[in-house]
Amino acid sequence: MEALKVVILGIIQGITEWLPVSSTGHMLLFDELMPLDMSPRFVSVFMVVVQLGSILAVVVLYFDKLWPFRRDRVQRVRTLTLWGKVLIATIPAAVVGLLLDDIIDEKLSTWPVIAAALFVYGVLYIILEKKVRIRTRVESLEDITIRDSLFMGLFQMLALIPGTSRSGSTILGGMIGGISRPVAAEFSFFMALPVMAGASLLRLVKSGFGFTAAEWGYLALGSAVAFVVSLVAIRGLMGYVRRHDFSVFGVYRIVLAAVVVLYFGFF
């Protein structure tokens, strides 16, 4: 039964990490409904480390754009420049995450916070897509500036609140800054690499790596499932954002927020 729960959590992670609906929020809510019968320390680590499978999917899908050790000098410089922008975008969330990691884990990982974040960002998506017209000035990764990177990084910092959505926040920030939706989505994927890898390492170091063989197996299983599902989810999202806006995700978030409040508030 625990292995089945781990597989379901891996599927949830693989789908919702890249959609603007909050992977952490969905996994925490699932754990409220069907909690893992494991130590709280391990569950806390699992909810973060399972993201490694998702970021591995980004590396596989975008290897050609991310591999910096090329023979062609122009391509090498272009890739290293992209990595520089990604690392700059990582700074705000990395600093705040290191300082407030325990507070976020202990105080904010609750259903009222998740429901509020789901609702607020759902409304913001709808307003941005239907009511606000922003001139798009960035149509390629090469056109993203250092200022654009830092601006999206500030929005990534907001995603430390469970229920907000890291990808949703960063894509939203990119669009507000004038970056096209597909380019903002790609850059958001790349921003996930150092943040999620760093968060996983931090959580493992804090835990002391002291898990049983079975627990290590669950971590590997959840990450593997998240990897496979992420491959499909990323391709699907990129195809979707080229033809549609994010309004449907805004509606989904508002409906889910209402379901969360009704379930946890009244049952």
ChimeraX commands (.cxc) that place a marker at each C-alpha (Angstrom):
marker #1 position 0.00,0.00,0.00 radius 0.5
marker #1 position 2.83,2.42,0.80 radius 0.5
marker #1 position 4.49,1.71,-2.54 radius 0.5
marker #1 position 1.19,2.53,-4.29 radius 0.5
marker #1 position 0.97,5.83,-2.41 radius 0.5
marker #1 position 4.55,6.63,-3.42 radius 0.5
marker #1 position 3.71,5.92,-7.08 radius 0.5
marker #1 position 0.65,8.19,-6.89 radius 0.5
marker #1 position 2.73,10.95,-5.30 radius 0.5
marker #1 position 5.31,10.54,-8.07 radius 0.5
marker #1 position 2.56,10.94,-10.67 radius 0.5
marker #1 position 1.20,14.01,-8.89 radius 0.5
marker #1 position 4.70,15.51,-8.72 radius 0.5
marker #1 position 5.45,14.76,-12.36 radius 0.5
marker #1 position 2.25,16.41,-13.60 radius 0.5
marker #1 position 1.81,19.34,-11.26 radius 0.5
marker #1 position 5.44,20.48,-10.99 radius 0.5
marker #1 position 5.27,21.93,-14.48 radius 0.5
marker #1 position 1.65,23.05,-14.55 radius 0.5
marker #1 position 0.79,26.31,-12.75 radius 0.5
marker #1 position -1.20,24.51,-10.06 radius 0.5
marker #1 position 1.37,23.77,-7.26 radius 0.5
marker #1 position 2.98,20.34,-6.96 radius 0.5
marker #1 position 3.79,20.75,-3.26 radius 0.5
marker #1 position 0.23,21.79,-2.51 radius 0.5
marker #1 position -1.20,18.77,-4.31 radius 0.5
marker #1 position 1.18,16.33,-2.62 radius 0.5
marker #1 position 0.56,17.74,0.84 radius 0.5
marker #1 position -3.19,17.56,0.29 radius 0.5
marker #1 position -2.90,13.95,-0.92 radius 0.5
marker #1 position -0.87,13.13,2.17 radius 0.5
marker #1 position -3.64,14.63,4.29 radius 0.5
marker #1 position -6.16,12.30,2.64 radius 0.5
marker #1 position -3.92,9.21,2.38 radius 0.5
marker #1 position -0.93,9.80,4.66 radius 0.5
marker #1 position 2.24,7.82,4.19 radius 0.5
marker #1 position 2.69,5.40,7.08 radius 0.5
marker #1 position 6.27,6.52,7.65 radius 0.5
marker #1 position 8.13,8.83,10.00 radius 0.5
marker #1 position 7.32,12.56,9.68 radius 0.5
marker #1 position 11.03,13.20,9.07 radius 0.5
marker #1 position 11.09,10.89,6.06 radius 0.5
marker #1 position 7.80,12.24,4.65 radius 0.5
marker #1 position 9.19,15.78,4.85 radius 0.5
marker #1 position 12.30,14.71,2.92 radius 0.5
marker #1 position 10.32,12.68,0.38 radius 0.5
marker #1 position 8.07,15.62,-0.54 radius 0.5
marker #1 position 11.17,17.56,-1.62 radius 0.5
marker #1 position 13.59,14.92,-2.93 radius 0.5
marker #1 position 11.00,13.38,-5.27 radius 0.5
marker #1 position 11.46,16.57,-7.32 radius 0.5
marker #1 position 14.84,15.24,-8.49 radius 0.5
marker #1 position 13.03,13.00,-10.95 radius 0.5
marker #1 position 11.26,16.00,-12.42 radius 0.5
marker #1 position 14.39,18.08,-12.93 radius 0.5
marker #1 position 16.16,15.10,-14.51 radius 0.5
marker #1 position 13.39,15.15,-17.12 radius 0.5
marker #1 position 14.27,18.78,-17.93 radius 0.5
marker #1 position 17.94,17.84,-18.37 radius 0.5
marker #1 position 17.01,15.03,-20.75 radius 0.5
marker #1 position 14.54,17.04,-22.82 radius 0.5
marker #1 position 16.67,20.18,-23.05 radius 0.5
marker #1 position 20.13,18.65,-22.99 radius 0.5
marker #1 position 21.11,20.32,-26.25 radius 0.5
marker #1 position 20.32,23.77,-24.83 radius 0.5
marker #1 position 21.79,23.12,-21.38 radius 0.5
marker #1 position 25.08,21.30,-22.13 radius 0.5
marker #1 position 27.80,23.96,-21.83 radius 0.5
marker #1 position 30.87,21.97,-22.92 radius 0.5
marker #1 position 30.61,22.38,-26.67 radius 0.5
marker #1 position 33.30,22.59,-29.31 radius 0.5
marker #1 position 31.57,25.42,-31.10 radius 0.5
marker #1 position 32.65,28.59,-29.28 radius 0.5
marker #1 position 29.54,30.60,-30.17 radius 0.5
marker #1 position 27.23,27.87,-28.90 radius 0.5
marker #1 position 29.35,27.41,-25.78 radius 0.5
marker #1 position 29.21,31.11,-24.93 radius 0.5
marker #1 position 25.46,31.18,-25.59 radius 0.5
marker #1 position 24.86,28.23,-23.27 radius 0.5
marker #1 position 27.10,29.58,-20.50 radius 0.5
marker #1 position 25.31,32.93,-20.76 radius 0.5
marker #1 position 21.98,31.16,-20.35 radius 0.5
marker #1 position 23.29,29.35,-17.26 radius 0.5
marker #1 position 24.48,32.66,-15.84 radius 0.5
marker #1 position 20.99,34.11,-16.20 radius 0.5
marker #1 position 19.48,30.99,-14.61 radius 0.5
marker #1 position 21.81,31.22,-11.61 radius 0.5
marker #1 position 21.00,34.93,-11.16 radius 0.5
marker #1 position 17.30,34.06,-11.20 radius 0.5
marker #1 position 17.97,31.46,-8.49 radius 0.5
marker #1 position 19.45,33.90,-5.95 radius 0.5
marker #1 position 16.24,35.32,-4.35 radius 0.5
marker #1 position 14.59,31.94,-3.70 radius 0.5
marker #1 position 17.88,30.37,-2.57 radius 0.5
marker #1 position 18.55,33.07,0.03 radius 0.5
marker #1 position 15.00,33.20,1.41 radius 0.5
marker #1 position 14.64,29.41,1.27 radius 0.5
marker #1 position 17.79,28.87,3.32 radius 0.5
marker #1 position 16.70,31.41,5.92 radius 0.5
marker #1 position 13.07,30.33,6.23 radius 0.5
marker #1 position 13.13,26.62,5.35 radius 0.5
marker #1 position 12.09,25.39,8.80 radius 0.5
marker #1 position 9.38,28.05,9.19 radius 0.5
marker #1 position 7.91,27.26,5.79 radius 0.5
marker #1 position 7.93,23.52,6.53 radius 0.5
marker #1 position 6.43,23.81,10.02 radius 0.5
marker #1 position 4.07,26.82,9.79 radius 0.5
marker #1 position 2.97,27.22,6.18 radius 0.5
marker #1 position 2.46,23.64,5.01 radius 0.5
marker #1 position -1.19,23.64,6.10 radius 0.5
marker #1 position -4.43,23.40,4.17 radius 0.5
marker #1 position -5.63,26.99,4.90 radius 0.5
marker #1 position -2.39,28.41,3.46 radius 0.5
marker #1 position -2.55,26.09,0.46 radius 0.5
marker #1 position -6.20,26.94,-0.22 radius 0.5
marker #1 position -5.53,30.69,0.04 radius 0.5
marker #1 position -2.56,30.48,-2.34 radius 0.5
marker #1 position -4.52,28.38,-4.82 radius 0.5
marker #1 position -7.36,30.90,-4.85 radius 0.5
marker #1 position -5.30,34.11,-5.01 radius 0.5
marker #1 position -3.09,32.93,-7.85 radius 0.5
marker #1 position -6.09,31.47,-9.68 radius 0.5
marker #1 position -7.69,34.92,-9.70 radius 0.5
marker #1 position -4.40,36.50,-10.80 radius 0.5
marker #1 position -4.09,34.13,-13.77 radius 0.5
marker #1 position -7.58,34.98,-14.97 radius 0.5
marker #1 position -7.09,38.73,-14.55 radius 0.5
marker #1 position -3.74,38.67,-16.33 radius 0.5
marker #1 position -5.02,36.64,-19.27 radius 0.5
marker #1 position -8.43,38.28,-19.70 radius 0.5
marker #1 position -8.12,41.84,-18.42 radius 0.5
marker #1 position -4.49,42.91,-18.84 radius 0.5
marker #1 position -2.77,43.47,-22.16 radius 0.5
marker #1 position 1.03,43.41,-21.90 radius 0.5
marker #1 position 3.30,44.09,-24.85 radius 0.5
marker #1 position 5.54,41.10,-25.52 radius 0.5
marker #1 position 9.12,42.18,-26.14 radius 0.5
marker #1 position 11.07,38.92,-25.56 radius 0.5
marker #1 position 10.53,36.11,-28.06 radius 0.5
marker #1 position 13.64,33.96,-27.46 radius 0.5
marker #1 position 15.84,32.76,-24.60 radius 0.5
marker #1 position 18.75,34.83,-25.95 radius 0.5
marker #1 position 16.71,38.03,-25.58 radius 0.5
marker #1 position 16.16,37.53,-21.83 radius 0.5
marker #1 position 18.19,40.12,-19.94 radius 0.5
marker #1 position 19.81,39.98,-16.50 radius 0.5
marker #1 position 17.01,42.23,-15.27 radius 0.5
marker #1 position 14.39,39.81,-16.67 radius 0.5
marker #1 position 16.15,36.92,-14.92 radius 0.5
marker #1 position 16.16,38.67,-11.56 radius 0.5
marker #1 position 12.52,39.72,-11.99 radius 0.5
marker #1 position 11.45,36.11,-12.60 radius 0.5
marker #1 position 13.65,35.09,-9.67 radius 0.5
marker #1 position 11.67,37.37,-7.37 radius 0.5
marker #1 position 8.47,35.66,-8.45 radius 0.5
marker #1 position 10.10,32.27,-7.84 radius 0.5
marker #1 position 10.74,33.42,-4.27 radius 0.5
marker #1 position 6.97,33.85,-3.80 radius 0.5
marker #1 position 6.53,30.19,-4.70 radius 0.5
marker #1 position 8.15,29.12,-1.43 radius 0.5
marker #1 position 4.63,29.41,0.00 radius 0.5
marker #1 position 2.93,25.99,-0.47 radius 0.5
marker #1 position 0.06,26.14,-2.93 radius 0.5
marker #1 position 1.54,28.97,-4.96 radius 0.5
marker #1 position 3.29,26.97,-7.76 radius 0.5
marker #1 position 6.89,27.59,-8.68 radius 0.5
marker #1 position 6.35,27.24,-12.41 radius 0.5
marker #1 position 3.15,29.28,-12.25 radius 0.5
marker #1 position 4.78,32.12,-10.35 radius 0.5
marker #1 position 7.83,32.34,-12.58 radius 0.5
marker #1 position 5.87,32.11,-15.83 radius 0.5
marker #1 position 3.46,34.73,-14.51 radius 0.5
marker #1 position 6.40,36.97,-13.60 radius 0.5
marker #1 position 7.94,36.50,-17.04 radius 0.5
marker #1 position 4.71,37.38,-18.81 radius 0.5
marker #1 position 4.23,40.49,-16.66 radius 0.5
marker #1 position 7.78,41.46,-17.60 radius 0.5
marker #1 position 7.00,41.16,-21.33 radius 0.5
marker #1 position 8.38,37.68,-22.04 radius 0.5
marker #1 position 6.31,35.47,-24.34 radius 0.5
marker #1 position 4.51,32.61,-22.64 radius 0.5
marker #1 position 6.52,29.78,-24.33 radius 0.5
marker #1 position 9.88,31.46,-23.60 radius 0.5
marker #1 position 8.88,32.19,-20.00 radius 0.5
marker #1 position 7.84,28.54,-19.61 radius 0.5
marker #1 position 11.18,27.23,-20.93 radius 0.5
marker #1 position 13.21,29.57,-18.78 radius 0.5
marker #1 position 11.05,28.60,-15.79 radius 0.5
marker #1 position 11.97,24.94,-16.40 radius 0.5
marker #1 position 15.67,25.82,-16.36 radius 0.5
marker #1 position 15.26,27.90,-13.19 radius 0.5
marker #1 position 13.95,24.78,-11.46 radius 0.5
marker #1 position 17.25,22.92,-11.84 radius 0.5
marker #1 position 19.47,24.68,-9.26 radius 0.5
marker #1 position 16.58,25.54,-6.90 radius 0.5
marker #1 position 15.12,22.05,-6.70 radius 0.5
marker #1 position 18.50,20.31,-6.65 radius 0.5
marker #1 position 19.65,22.64,-3.86 radius 0.5
marker #1 position 16.43,22.17,-1.87 radius 0.5
marker #1 position 16.75,18.38,-2.15 radius 0.5
marker #1 position 20.38,18.42,-1.03 radius 0.5
marker #1 position 19.57,20.74,1.88 radius 0.5
marker #1 position 16.76,18.47,3.06 radius 0.5
marker #1 position 18.95,15.36,2.78 radius 0.5
marker #1 position 21.80,17.02,4.71 radius 0.5
marker #1 position 19.42,18.11,7.46 radius 0.5
marker #1 position 18.04,14.59,7.71 radius 0.5
marker #1 position 21.53,13.12,8.02 radius 0.5
marker #1 position 20.88,10.62,5.19 radius 0.5
marker #1 position 19.77,8.20,7.90 radius 0.5
marker #1 position 17.08,6.22,6.12 radius 0.5
marker #1 position 16.34,2.53,5.93 radius 0.5
marker #1 position 16.83,0.54,2.74 radius 0.5
marker #1 position 13.06,0.54,2.23 radius 0.5
marker #1 position 12.89,4.32,2.56 radius 0.5
marker #1 position 15.70,4.80,0.04 radius 0.5
marker #1 position 13.73,2.49,-2.24 radius 0.5
marker #1 position 10.63,4.65,-1.87 radius 0.5
marker #1 position 12.66,7.77,-2.70 radius 0.5
marker #1 position 14.02,6.09,-5.82 radius 0.5
marker #1 position 10.58,4.81,-6.86 radius 0.5
marker #1 position 8.88,8.18,-6.41 radius 0.5
marker #1 position 11.64,9.99,-8.29 radius 0.5
marker #1 position 11.57,7.48,-11.15 radius 0.5
marker #1 position 7.82,7.85,-11.56 radius 0.5
marker #1 position 8.10,11.65,-11.41 radius 0.5
marker #1 position 10.79,11.51,-14.12 radius 0.5
marker #1 position 8.71,9.50,-16.58 radius 0.5
marker #1 position 5.53,11.51,-15.99 radius 0.5
marker #1 position 7.45,14.81,-16.23 radius 0.5
marker #1 position 8.72,13.89,-19.70 radius 0.5
marker #1 position 5.12,13.75,-20.90 radius 0.5
marker #1 position 3.89,16.72,-18.84 radius 0.5
marker #1 position 6.60,19.13,-20.05 radius 0.5
marker #1 position 6.00,18.30,-23.69 radius 0.5
marker #1 position 2.27,18.64,-23.19 radius 0.5
marker #1 position 2.54,21.99,-21.45 radius 0.5
marker #1 position 4.83,23.46,-24.13 radius 0.5
marker #1 position 2.38,22.38,-26.80 radius 0.5
marker #1 position -0.49,23.87,-24.81 radius 0.5
marker #1 position 1.04,27.29,-24.08 radius 0.5
marker #1 position 1.80,27.90,-27.76 radius 0.5
marker #1 position -1.94,27.82,-28.54 radius 0.5
marker #1 position -3.79,28.66,-25.30 radius 0.5
marker #1 position -3.62,30.95,-22.29 radius 0.5
marker #1 position -3.60,30.06,-18.56 radius 0.5
marker #1 position -7.22,30.92,-17.81 radius 0.5
marker #1 position -8.22,27.27,-17.45 radius 0.5
marker #1 position -5.57,26.82,-14.75 radius 0.5
marker #1 position -6.91,29.85,-12.93 radius 0.5
marker #1 position -10.39,28.32,-12.88 radius 0.5
marker #1 position -8.97,24.96,-11.77 radius 0.5
marker #1 position -7.11,26.58,-8.88 radius 0.5
marker #1 position -10.22,28.42,-7.66 radius 0.5
marker #1 position -12.34,25.26,-7.82 radius 0.5
marker #1 position -9.65,23.22,-6.03 radius 0.5
marker #1 position -9.35,25.90,-3.34 radius 0.5
marker #1 position -13.11,25.65,-2.74 radius 0.5
marker #1 position -12.92,21.84,-2.55 radius 0.5
marker #1 position -10.05,22.04,-0.05 radius 0.5
marker #1 position -11.94,24.47,2.19 radius 0.5
marker #1 position -15.13,22.42,2.07 radius 0.5
marker #1 position -13.37,19.13,2.78 radius 0.5
marker #1 position -10.97,20.20,5.51 radius 0.5
marker #1 position -13.18,22.90,6.98 radius 0.5
marker #1 position -16.43,21.00,7.26 radius 0.5
marker #1 position -15.66,17.28,7.22 radius 0.5
marker link #1:1,2 radius 0.2
marker link #1:2,3 radius 0.2
marker link #1:3,4 radius 0.2
marker link #1:4,5 radius 0.2
marker link #1:5,6 radius 0.2
marker link #1:6,7 radius 0.2
marker link #1:7,8 radius 0.2
marker link #1:8,9 radius 0.2
marker link #1:9,10 radius 0.2
marker link #1:10,11 radius 0.2
marker link #1:11,12 radius 0.2
marker link #1:12,13 radius 0.2
marker link #1:13,14 radius 0.2
marker link #1:14,15 radius 0.2
marker link #1:15,16 radius 0.2
marker link #1:16,17 radius 0.2
marker link #1:17,18 radius 0.2
marker link #1:18,19 radius 0.2
marker link #1:19,20 radius 0.2
marker link #1:20,21 radius 0.2
marker link #1:21,22 radius 0.2
marker link #1:22,23 radius 0.2
marker link #1:23,24 radius 0.2
marker link #1:24,25 radius 0.2
marker link #1:25,26 radius 0.2
marker link #1:26,27 radius 0.2
marker link #1:27,28 radius 0.2
marker link #1:28,29 radius 0.2
marker link #1:29,30 radius 0.2
marker link #1:30,31 radius 0.2
marker link #1:31,32 radius 0.2
marker link #1:32,33 radius 0.2
marker link #1:33,34 radius 0.2
marker link #1:34,35 radius 0.2
marker link #1:35,36 radius 0.2
marker link #1:36,37 radius 0.2
marker link #1:37,38 radius 0.2
marker link #1:38,39 radius 0.2
marker link #1:39,40 radius 0.2
marker link #1:40,41 radius 0.2
marker link #1:41,42 radius 0.2
marker link #1:42,43 radius 0.2
marker link #1:43,44 radius 0.2
marker link #1:44,45 radius 0.2
marker link #1:45,46 radius 0.2
marker link #1:46,47 radius 0.2
marker link #1:47,48 radius 0.2
marker link #1:48,49 radius 0.2
marker link #1:49,50 radius 0.2
marker link #1:50,51 radius 0.2
marker link #1:51,52 radius 0.2
marker link #1:52,53 radius 0.2
marker link #1:53,54 radius 0.2
marker link #1:54,55 radius 0.2
marker link #1:55,56 radius 0.2
marker link #1:56,57 radius 0.2
marker link #1:57,58 radius 0.2
marker link #1:58,59 radius 0.2
marker link #1:59,60 radius 0.2
marker link #1:60,61 radius 0.2
marker link #1:61,62 radius 0.2
marker link #1:62,63 radius 0.2
marker link #1:63,64 radius 0.2
marker link #1:64,65 radius 0.2
marker link #1:65,66 radius 0.2
marker link #1:66,67 radius 0.2
marker link #1:67,68 radius 0.2
marker link #1:68,69 radius 0.2
marker link #1:69,70 radius 0.2
marker link #1:70,71 radius 0.2
marker link #1:71,72 radius 0.2
marker link #1:72,73 radius 0.2
marker link #1:73,74 radius 0.2
marker link #1:74,75 radius 0.2
marker link #1:75,76 radius 0.2
marker link #1:76,77 radius 0.2
marker link #1:77,78 radius 0.2
marker link #1:78,79 radius 0.2
marker link #1:79,80 radius 0.2
marker link #1:80,81 radius 0.2
marker link #1:81,82 radius 0.2
marker link #1:82,83 radius 0.2
marker link #1:83,84 radius 0.2
marker link #1:84,85 radius 0.2
marker link #1:85,86 radius 0.2
marker link #1:86,87 radius 0.2
marker link #1:87,88 radius 0.2
marker link #1:88,89 radius 0.2
marker link #1:89,90 radius 0.2
marker link #1:90,91 radius 0.2
marker link #1:91,92 radius 0.2
marker link #1:92,93 radius 0.2
marker link #1:93,94 radius 0.2
marker link #1:94,95 radius 0.2
marker link #1:95,96 radius 0.2
marker link #1:96,97 radius 0.2
marker link #1:97,98 radius 0.2
marker link #1:98,99 radius 0.2
marker link #1:99,100 radius 0.2
marker link #1:100,101 radius 0.2
marker link #1:101,102 radius 0.2
marker link #1:102,103 radius 0.2
marker link #1:103,104 radius 0.2
marker link #1:104,105 radius 0.2
marker link #1:105,106 radius 0.2
marker link #1:106,107 radius 0.2
marker link #1:107,108 radius 0.2
marker link #1:108,109 radius 0.2
marker link #1:109,110 radius 0.2
marker link #1:110,111 radius 0.2
marker link #1:111,112 radius 0.2
marker link #1:112,113 radius 0.2
marker link #1:113,114 radius 0.2
marker link #1:114,115 radius 0.2
marker link #1:115,116 radius 0.2
marker link #1:116,117 radius 0.2
marker link #1:117,118 radius 0.2
marker link #1:118,119 radius 0.2
marker link #1:119,120 radius 0.2
marker link #1:120,121 radius 0.2
marker link #1:121,122 radius 0.2
marker link #1:122,123 radius 0.2
marker link #1:123,124 radius 0.2
marker link #1:124,125 radius 0.2
marker link #1:125,126 radius 0.2
marker link #1:126,127 radius 0.2
marker link #1:127,128 radius 0.2
marker link #1:128,129 radius 0.2
marker link #1:129,130 radius 0.2
marker link #1:130,131 radius 0.2
marker link #1:131,132 radius 0.2
marker link #1:132,133 radius 0.2
marker link #1:133,134 radius 0.2
marker link #1:134,135 radius 0.2
marker link #1:135,136 radius 0.2
marker link #1:136,137 radius 0.2
marker link #1:137,138 radius 0.2
marker link #1:138,139 radius 0.2
marker link #1:139,140 radius 0.2
marker link #1:140,141 radius 0.2
marker link #1:141,142 radius 0.2
marker link #1:142,143 radius 0.2
marker link #1:143,144 radius 0.2
marker link #1:144,145 radius 0.2
marker link #1:145,146 radius 0.2
marker link #1:146,147 radius 0.2
marker link #1:147,148 radius 0.2
marker link #1:148,149 radius 0.2
marker link #1:149,150 radius 0.2
marker link #1:150,151 radius 0.2
marker link #1:151,152 radius 0.2
marker link #1:152,153 radius 0.2
marker link #1:153,154 radius 0.2
marker link #1:154,155 radius 0.2
marker link #1:155,156 radius 0.2
marker link #1:156,157 radius 0.2
marker link #1:157,158 radius 0.2
marker link #1:158,159 radius 0.2
marker link #1:159,160 radius 0.2
marker link #1:160,161 radius 0.2
marker link #1:161,162 radius 0.2
marker link #1:162,163 radius 0.2
marker link #1:163,164 radius 0.2
marker link #1:164,165 radius 0.2
marker link #1:165,166 radius 0.2
marker link #1:166,167 radius 0.2
marker link #1:167,168 radius 0.2
marker link #1:168,169 radius 0.2
marker link #1:169,170 radius 0.2
marker link #1:170,171 radius 0.2
marker link #1:171,172 radius 0.2
marker link #1:172,173 radius 0.2
marker link #1:173,174 radius 0.2
marker link #1:174,175 radius 0.2
marker link #1:175,176 radius 0.2
marker link #1:176,177 radius 0.2
marker link #1:177,178 radius 0.2
marker link #1:178,179 radius 0.2
marker link #1:179,180 radius 0.2
marker link #1:180,181 radius 0.2
marker link #1:181,182 radius 0.2
marker link #1:182,183 radius 0.2
marker link #1:183,184 radius 0.2
marker link #1:184,185 radius 0.2
marker link #1:185,186 radius 0.2
marker link #1:186,187 radius 0.2
marker link #1:187,188 radius 0.2
marker link #1:188,189 radius 0.2
marker link #1:189,190 radius 0.2
marker link #1:190,191 radius 0.2
marker link #1:191,192 radius 0.2
marker link #1:192,193 radius 0.2
marker link #1:193,194 radius 0.2
marker link #1:194,195 radius 0.2
marker link #1:195,196 radius 0.2
marker link #1:196,197 radius 0.2
marker link #1:197,198 radius 0.2
marker link #1:198,199 radius 0.2
marker link #1:199,200 radius 0.2
marker link #1:200,201 radius 0.2
marker link #1:201,202 radius 0.2
marker link #1:202,203 radius 0.2
marker link #1:203,204 radius 0.2
marker link #1:204,205 radius 0.2
marker link #1:205,206 radius 0.2
marker link #1:206,207 radius 0.2
marker link #1:207,208 radius 0.2
marker link #1:208,209 radius 0.2
marker link #1:209,210 radius 0.2
marker link #1:210,211 radius 0.2
marker link #1:211,212 radius 0.2
marker link #1:212,213 radius 0.2
marker link #1:213,214 radius 0.2
marker link #1:214,215 radius 0.2
marker link #1:215,216 radius 0.2
marker link #1:216,217 radius 0.2
marker link #1:217,218 radius 0.2
marker link #1:218,219 radius 0.2
marker link #1:219,220 radius 0.2
marker link #1:220,221 radius 0.2
marker link #1:221,222 radius 0.2
marker link #1:222,223 radius 0.2
marker link #1:223,224 radius 0.2
marker link #1:224,225 radius 0.2
marker link #1:225,226 radius 0.2
marker link #1:226,227 radius 0.2
marker link #1:227,228 radius 0.2
marker link #1:228,229 radius 0.2
marker link #1:229,230 radius 0.2
marker link #1:230,231 radius 0.2
marker link #1:231,232 radius 0.2
marker link #1:232,233 radius 0.2
marker link #1:233,234 radius 0.2
marker link #1:234,235 radius 0.2
marker link #1:235,236 radius 0.2
marker link #1:236,237 radius 0.2
marker link #1:237,238 radius 0.2
marker link #1:238,239 radius 0.2
marker link #1:239,240 radius 0.2
marker link #1:240,241 radius 0.2
marker link #1:241,242 radius 0.2
marker link #1:242,243 radius 0.2
marker link #1:243,244 radius 0.2
marker link #1:244,245 radius 0.2
marker link #1:245,246 radius 0.2
marker link #1:246,247 radius 0.2
marker link #1:247,248 radius 0.2
marker link #1:248,249 radius 0.2
marker link #1:249,250 radius 0.2
marker link #1:250,251 radius 0.2
marker link #1:251,252 radius 0.2
marker link #1:252,253 radius 0.2
marker link #1:253,254 radius 0.2
marker link #1:254,255 radius 0.2
marker link #1:255,256 radius 0.2
marker link #1:256,257 radius 0.2
marker link #1:257,258 radius 0.2
marker link #1:258,259 radius 0.2
marker link #1:259,260 radius 0.2
marker link #1:260,261 radius 0.2
marker link #1:261,262 radius 0.2
marker link #1:262,263 radius 0.2
marker link #1:263,264 radius 0.2
marker link #1:264,265 radius 0.2
marker link #1:265,266 radius 0.2
marker link #1:266,267 radius 0.2
view
